[in-house]
Amino acid sequence: MSPAPVSPAPRMPFMQAINEDNGAGFRKDLALFSSAGIPTAAGPTDLYLLAPEDGNLHSVEFSTSAALAPNATNYVTFTLVNLGQDGLGVMNMLEASLRNNTQIGGANIVANSRLVLPVSALKGALVVKAGDRLKFTTTVTGTLGGALPNVNVLFRFAS
């Protein structure tokens, strides 16, 4: 049997990798994609994922192929709830603030760019067990000027 091939890419020292990732440590990234995206009409749109391993939610990034400027009456609110293993959990993993919606004073969605959604400051809210079901919800209030198609959401977990 021949030996496994050796990668020609240089390996980053462990501590350098941790420092460059703001202390996130070993990380698992999961991406969700919805071509249907977020409709213009009021109401929620849910996407589900399973936590890949025991650890903590490190960050959430949102992207769409359309822009949405802040608006006082027609806006989107982002939430992420850890439903747990039994589906009964209610812990919100995102910060409850204007920074997680597109109201006036809130987030501005730039087409084909990323929007970092602030996670909760409560460290206990970020803890996940492998297999926890997480529900990412975008809730439209009012009526948007256009749909937000090709939604991508990137979830990063640190061990």
SULBELUR-V783658 format. One line per field, one symbol per residue. psi: psi as a letter, one per 40 degrees, with the letter a starting at -180 (. if undefined). A space follows every 10 residues. Layout:
psi = ???
This chain:
psi = hiiiihhehi hhidddddde ffedahihhh hihhddahid iiiihihiih hdihaihdih hiiieiihii idehihhhih hheadeeeie hheihgidef ifiheaihhh hfiihhhhii ehddeehiih ehhhhhhhhh hahieiigif hhhhhhhi.
